C-alpha cells in the first residue's frame, strides 16, 4: 500500500508541473488582451515574444534591437519608437 501512495503522489506532482516546464522552454507569447501589433527591432536581448530567423522561441533573441525579433506593442505605438518597424529587418 505504501508504494501505491508514493506512485500516486509522484503522478500528481508530475501532472502539476508539466505546464510550468513547457513555459520554461519558451513558447510563443500569448496574444495580449489589448489591440496589438508585432513591433520589430526594439526588443531587448532575451525579451522577444516569439521565434526569429536566428532563435527558436520567445526569450531567445541574442542582442538588443535585433531586427527580426519582435514584441507585442499597442497598435500605433511601434512606429513612434526609434528603430521600431512593423516589418522584420535584417538580423
VMD Tcl script that builds the backbone (N, CA, C; Angstrom):
set m [mol new atoms 273]
animate dup $m
set s [atomselect $m all]
$s set {name element resname resid chain x y z} {
  {N N UNK 1 A 0.827 -1.191 0.000}
  {CA C UNK 1 A 0.000 0.000 0.000}
  {C C UNK 1 A 0.867 1.249 0.000}
  {N N UNK 2 A 1.979 1.219 0.632}
  {CA C UNK 2 A 2.864 2.376 0.708}
  {C C UNK 2 A 3.402 2.748 -0.678}
  {N N UNK 3 A 3.773 1.760 -1.508}
  {CA C UNK 3 A 4.271 2.016 -2.857}
  {C C UNK 3 A 3.183 2.653 -3.726}
  {N N UNK 4 A 1.944 2.248 -3.524}
  {CA C UNK 4 A 0.834 2.813 -4.283}
  {C C UNK 4 A 0.676 4.294 -3.978}
  {N N UNK 5 A 0.754 4.675 -2.718}
  {CA C UNK 5 A 0.639 6.079 -2.329}
  {C C UNK 5 A 1.772 6.911 -2.929}
  {N N UNK 6 A 2.977 6.358 -2.913}
  {CA C UNK 6 A 4.121 7.057 -3.488}
  {C C UNK 6 A 3.947 7.243 -4.988}
  {N N UNK 7 A 3.460 6.206 -5.654}
  {CA C UNK 7 A 3.226 6.286 -7.097}
  {C C UNK 7 A 2.183 7.345 -7.426}
  {N N UNK 8 A 1.093 7.379 -6.693}
  {CA C UNK 8 A 0.031 8.363 -6.925}
  {C C UNK 8 A 0.544 9.778 -6.664}
  {N N UNK 9 A 1.291 9.951 -5.590}
  {CA C UNK 9 A 1.838 11.272 -5.276}
  {C C UNK 9 A 2.805 11.735 -6.371}
  {N N UNK 10 A 3.615 10.825 -6.897}
  {CA C UNK 10 A 4.545 11.172 -7.975}
  {C C UNK 10 A 3.796 11.558 -9.238}
  {N N UNK 11 A 2.740 10.822 -9.561}
  {CA C UNK 11 A 1.949 11.115 -10.753}
  {C C UNK 11 A 1.274 12.487 -10.648}
  {N N UNK 12 A 0.738 12.786 -9.471}
  {CA C UNK 12 A 0.090 14.087 -9.256}
  {C C UNK 12 A 1.116 15.216 -9.362}
  {N N UNK 13 A 2.278 15.043 -8.764}
  {CA C UNK 13 A 3.324 16.070 -8.838}
  {C C UNK 13 A 3.770 16.293 -10.275}
  {N N UNK 14 A 3.925 15.237 -11.038}
  {CA C UNK 14 A 4.328 15.368 -12.438}
  {C C UNK 14 A 3.262 16.102 -13.241}
  {N N UNK 15 A 2.007 15.771 -13.019}
  {CA C UNK 15 A 0.914 16.418 -13.751}
  {C C UNK 15 A 0.835 17.911 -13.440}
  {N N UNK 16 A 1.092 18.277 -12.195}
  {CA C UNK 16 A 1.019 19.682 -11.803}
  {C C UNK 16 A 2.192 20.506 -12.334}
  {N N UNK 17 A 3.330 19.898 -12.559}
  {CA C UNK 17 A 4.499 20.660 -13.012}
  {C C UNK 17 A 4.606 20.743 -14.527}
  {N N UNK 18 A 3.900 19.941 -15.275}
  {CA C UNK 18 A 4.011 19.934 -16.733}
  {C C UNK 18 A 3.750 21.308 -17.368}
  {N N UNK 19 A 2.716 22.051 -16.987}
  {CA C UNK 19 A 2.519 23.361 -17.618}
  {C C UNK 19 A 3.696 24.301 -17.403}
  {N N UNK 20 A 4.353 24.215 -16.253}
  {CA C UNK 20 A 5.470 25.101 -15.965}
  {C C UNK 20 A 6.708 24.720 -16.758}
  {N N UNK 21 A 6.881 23.455 -17.034}
  {CA C UNK 21 A 8.013 23.003 -17.838}
  {C C UNK 21 A 7.873 23.541 -19.246}
  {N N UNK 22 A 6.683 23.485 -19.820}
  {CA C UNK 22 A 6.507 23.974 -21.184}
  {C C UNK 22 A 6.689 25.490 -21.256}
  {N N UNK 23 A 6.316 26.224 -20.220}
  {CA C UNK 23 A 6.533 27.668 -20.206}
  {C C UNK 23 A 8.008 28.000 -20.092}
  {N N UNK 24 A 8.740 27.230 -19.314}
  {CA C UNK 24 A 10.160 27.489 -19.129}
  {C C UNK 24 A 10.948 27.251 -20.402}
  {N N UNK 25 A 10.456 26.376 -21.271}
  {CA C UNK 25 A 11.148 26.117 -22.522}
  {C C UNK 25 A 10.907 27.224 -23.530}
  {N N UNK 26 A 10.008 28.095 -23.275}
  {CA C UNK 26 A 9.771 29.237 -24.129}
  {C C UNK 26 A 8.949 28.905 -25.353}
  {N N UNK 27 A 7.717 29.209 -25.302}
  {CA C UNK 27 A 6.843 29.059 -26.455}
  {C C UNK 27 A 6.471 30.440 -26.926}
  {N N UNK 28 A 5.595 30.522 -27.883}
  {CA C UNK 28 A 5.166 31.854 -28.313}
  {C C UNK 28 A 4.440 32.574 -27.182}
  {N N UNK 29 A 4.608 33.863 -27.129}
  {CA C UNK 29 A 3.924 34.656 -26.115}
  {C C UNK 29 A 2.433 34.694 -26.436}
  {N N UNK 30 A 1.588 34.656 -25.421}
  {CA C UNK 30 A 0.158 34.748 -25.697}
  {C C UNK 30 A -0.192 36.134 -26.226}
  {N N UNK 31 A -1.144 36.197 -27.134}
  {CA C UNK 31 A -1.583 37.478 -27.696}
  {C C UNK 31 A -2.179 38.306 -26.560}
  {N N UNK 32 A -1.757 39.569 -26.430}
  {CA C UNK 32 A -2.289 40.418 -25.353}
  {C C UNK 32 A -3.783 40.688 -25.524}
  {N N UNK 33 A -4.404 41.119 -24.461}
  {CA C UNK 33 A -5.834 41.412 -24.491}
  {C C UNK 33 A -6.129 42.760 -25.150}
  {N N UNK 34 A -5.118 43.618 -25.297}
  {CA C UNK 34 A -5.312 44.900 -25.972}
  {C C UNK 34 A -5.057 44.744 -27.468}
  {N N UNK 35 A -5.500 45.725 -28.274}
  {CA C UNK 35 A -5.243 45.692 -29.717}
  {C C UNK 35 A -3.746 45.866 -29.930}
  {N N UNK 36 A -3.101 44.829 -30.457}
  {CA C UNK 36 A -1.639 44.807 -30.510}
  {C C UNK 36 A -1.109 44.590 -31.917}
  {N N UNK 37 A 0.140 45.003 -32.106}
  {CA C UNK 37 A 0.881 44.766 -33.334}
  {C C UNK 37 A 2.234 44.186 -32.963}
  {N N UNK 38 A 2.818 43.435 -33.882}
  {CA C UNK 38 A 4.180 42.960 -33.699}
  {C C UNK 38 A 5.110 44.107 -34.066}
  {N N UNK 39 A 6.007 44.450 -33.156}
  {CA C UNK 39 A 6.959 45.539 -33.377}
  {C C UNK 39 A 8.360 44.948 -33.426}
  {N N UNK 40 A 8.997 45.067 -34.577}
  {CA C UNK 40 A 10.331 44.509 -34.799}
  {C C UNK 40 A 11.410 45.537 -34.497}
  {N N UNK 41 A 12.544 45.036 -34.027}
  {CA C UNK 41 A 13.722 45.880 -33.872}
  {C C UNK 41 A 13.824 46.672 -32.587}
  {N N UNK 42 A 12.964 46.413 -31.612}
  {CA C UNK 42 A 13.019 47.187 -30.370}
  {C C UNK 42 A 13.173 46.321 -29.117}
  {N N UNK 43 A 13.097 45.005 -29.268}
  {CA C UNK 43 A 13.176 44.106 -28.104}
  {C C UNK 43 A 14.595 44.063 -27.539}
  {N N UNK 44 A 14.684 43.986 -26.242}
  {CA C UNK 44 A 15.971 43.787 -25.566}
  {C C UNK 44 A 16.389 42.330 -25.746}
  {N N UNK 45 A 17.664 42.044 -25.626}
  {CA C UNK 45 A 18.170 40.679 -25.755}
  {C C UNK 45 A 17.443 39.750 -24.781}
  {N N UNK 46 A 16.943 38.648 -25.288}
  {CA C UNK 46 A 16.253 37.678 -24.455}
  {C C UNK 46 A 14.835 38.052 -24.068}
  {N N UNK 47 A 14.290 39.114 -24.642}
  {CA C UNK 47 A 12.951 39.573 -24.269}
  {C C UNK 47 A 11.969 39.554 -25.438}
  {N N UNK 48 A 12.327 38.909 -26.558}
  {CA C UNK 48 A 11.415 38.855 -27.697}
  {C C UNK 48 A 10.216 37.963 -27.386}
  {N N UNK 49 A 9.115 38.187 -28.104}
  {CA C UNK 49 A 7.884 37.443 -27.840}
  {C C UNK 49 A 7.750 36.156 -28.639}
  {N N UNK 50 A 8.533 35.952 -29.669}
  {CA C UNK 50 A 8.430 34.700 -30.403}
  {C C UNK 50 A 9.665 34.446 -31.250}
  {N N UNK 51 A 9.609 33.386 -32.014}
  {CA C UNK 51 A 10.707 32.904 -32.843}
  {C C UNK 51 A 11.219 33.971 -33.810}
  {N N UNK 52 A 12.519 33.932 -34.071}
  {CA C UNK 52 A 13.132 34.798 -35.076}
  {C C UNK 52 A 13.861 33.908 -36.080}
  {N N UNK 53 A 14.476 34.500 -37.078}
  {CA C UNK 53 A 15.250 33.722 -38.046}
  {C C UNK 53 A 16.460 33.073 -37.386}
  {N N UNK 54 A 16.960 33.674 -36.310}
  {CA C UNK 54 A 18.177 33.182 -35.661}
  {C C UNK 54 A 17.963 32.574 -34.282}
  {N N UNK 55 A 16.756 32.558 -33.784}
  {CA C UNK 55 A 16.493 31.967 -32.470}
  {C C UNK 55 A 15.181 31.200 -32.522}
  {N N UNK 56 A 15.080 30.205 -31.680}
  {CA C UNK 56 A 13.998 29.239 -31.813}
  {C C UNK 56 A 12.680 29.620 -31.150}
  {N N UNK 57 A 12.711 30.474 -30.152}
  {CA C UNK 57 A 11.473 30.725 -29.432}
  {C C UNK 57 A 11.512 32.044 -28.668}
  {N N UNK 58 A 10.432 32.302 -27.941}
  {CA C UNK 58 A 10.346 33.517 -27.141}
  {C C UNK 58 A 11.478 33.582 -26.133}
  {N N UNK 59 A 12.015 34.774 -25.925}
  {CA C UNK 59 A 13.049 34.975 -24.930}
  {C C UNK 59 A 14.421 34.488 -25.348}
  {N N UNK 60 A 14.652 34.303 -26.648}
  {CA C UNK 60 A 15.930 33.760 -27.095}
  {C C UNK 60 A 16.686 34.669 -28.056}
  {N N UNK 61 A 16.242 35.904 -28.222}
  {CA C UNK 61 A 16.993 36.802 -29.108}
  {C C UNK 61 A 18.377 37.049 -28.507}
  {N N UNK 62 A 19.345 37.246 -29.364}
  {CA C UNK 62 A 20.747 37.300 -28.925}
  {C C UNK 62 A 21.231 38.696 -28.543}
  {N N UNK 63 A 20.610 39.747 -29.106}
  {CA C UNK 63 A 21.107 41.093 -28.810}
  {C C UNK 63 A 19.958 42.100 -28.799}
  {N N UNK 64 A 20.201 43.238 -28.198}
  {CA C UNK 64 A 19.211 44.316 -28.175}
  {C C UNK 64 A 18.927 44.781 -29.601}
  {N N UNK 65 A 17.697 45.148 -29.861}
  {CA C UNK 65 A 17.254 45.712 -31.136}
  {C C UNK 65 A 17.532 44.803 -32.325}
  {N N UNK 66 A 17.514 43.506 -32.109}
  {CA C UNK 66 A 17.699 42.552 -33.207}
  {C C UNK 66 A 16.565 42.752 -34.205}
  {N N UNK 67 A 16.898 42.929 -35.468}
  {CA C UNK 67 A 15.921 43.318 -36.480}
  {C C UNK 67 A 14.802 42.339 -36.736}
  {N N UNK 68 A 15.015 41.062 -36.489}
  {CA C UNK 68 A 13.961 40.083 -36.738}
  {C C UNK 68 A 13.242 39.646 -35.461}
  {N N UNK 69 A 13.614 40.214 -34.321}
  {CA C UNK 69 A 12.955 39.898 -33.048}
  {C C UNK 69 A 11.837 40.905 -32.814}
  {N N UNK 70 A 10.693 40.414 -32.363}
  {CA C UNK 70 A 9.570 41.322 -32.156}
  {C C UNK 70 A 8.961 41.140 -30.767}
  {N N UNK 71 A 8.228 42.169 -30.372}
  {CA C UNK 71 A 7.423 42.136 -29.157}
  {C C UNK 71 A 6.055 42.706 -29.502}
  {N N UNK 72 A 5.044 42.330 -28.741}
  {CA C UNK 72 A 3.721 42.926 -28.919}
  {C C UNK 72 A 3.734 44.337 -28.351}
  {N N UNK 73 A 3.174 45.256 -29.108}
  {CA C UNK 73 A 3.036 46.653 -28.675}
  {C C UNK 73 A 1.596 47.083 -28.954}
  {N N UNK 74 A 1.083 48.057 -28.204}
  {CA C UNK 74 A -0.239 48.581 -28.533}
  {C C UNK 74 A -0.245 49.125 -29.963}
  {N N UNK 75 A -1.352 48.924 -30.654}
  {CA C UNK 75 A -1.470 49.372 -32.041}
  {C C UNK 75 A -1.118 50.852 -32.154}
  {N N UNK 76 A -0.267 51.180 -33.111}
  {CA C UNK 76 A 0.134 52.560 -33.363}
  {C C UNK 76 A 1.359 53.019 -32.592}
  {N N UNK 77 A 1.811 52.267 -31.608}
  {CA C UNK 77 A 2.940 52.698 -30.778}
  {C C UNK 77 A 4.289 52.372 -31.423}
  {N N UNK 78 A 4.353 51.333 -32.208}
  {CA C UNK 78 A 5.634 50.872 -32.744}
  {C C UNK 78 A 6.313 51.926 -33.624}
  {N N UNK 79 A 5.556 52.529 -34.502}
  {CA C UNK 79 A 6.137 53.495 -35.430}
  {C C UNK 79 A 6.708 54.725 -34.726}
  {N N UNK 80 A 6.263 54.979 -33.508}
  {CA C UNK 80 A 6.755 56.141 -32.764}
  {C C UNK 80 A 8.084 55.869 -32.072}
  {N N UNK 81 A 8.493 54.602 -31.991}
  {CA C UNK 81 A 9.755 54.255 -31.346}
  {C C UNK 81 A 10.907 54.327 -32.342}
  {N N UNK 82 A 12.045 54.807 -31.896}
  {CA C UNK 82 A 13.236 54.827 -32.743}
  {C C UNK 82 A 13.626 53.385 -33.035}
  {N N UNK 83 A 13.699 53.042 -34.298}
  {CA C UNK 83 A 14.070 51.694 -34.697}
  {C C UNK 83 A 12.903 50.734 -34.806}
  {N N UNK 84 A 11.710 51.148 -34.394}
  {CA C UNK 84 A 10.545 50.275 -34.454}
  {C C UNK 84 A 10.024 50.135 -35.871}
  {N N UNK 85 A 9.627 48.913 -36.228}
  {CA C UNK 85 A 9.118 48.638 -37.566}
  {C C UNK 85 A 8.050 47.560 -37.482}
  {N N UNK 86 A 7.043 47.649 -38.347}
  {CA C UNK 86 A 6.006 46.626 -38.404}
  {C C UNK 86 A 6.443 45.448 -39.276}
  {N N UNK 87 A 7.568 45.579 -39.934}
  {CA C UNK 87 A 8.115 44.511 -40.779}
  {C C UNK 87 A 9.484 44.109 -40.239}
  {N N UNK 88 A 9.821 42.810 -40.337}
  {CA C UNK 88 A 11.149 42.388 -39.857}
  {C C UNK 88 A 12.268 43.029 -40.679}
  {N N UNK 89 A 13.374 43.270 -40.005}
  {CA C UNK 89 A 14.560 43.816 -40.662}
  {C C UNK 89 A 15.614 42.728 -40.701}
  {N N UNK 90 A 16.675 42.967 -41.402}
  {CA C UNK 90 A 17.791 42.012 -41.397}
  {C C UNK 90 A 18.321 41.845 -39.979}
  {N N UNK 91 A 18.591 40.611 -39.625}
  {CA C UNK 91 A 19.061 40.329 -38.260}
  {C C UNK 91 A 20.440 40.753 -38.074}
}
mol reanalyze $m
mol bondsrecalc $m
mol representation Tube
mol addrep $m
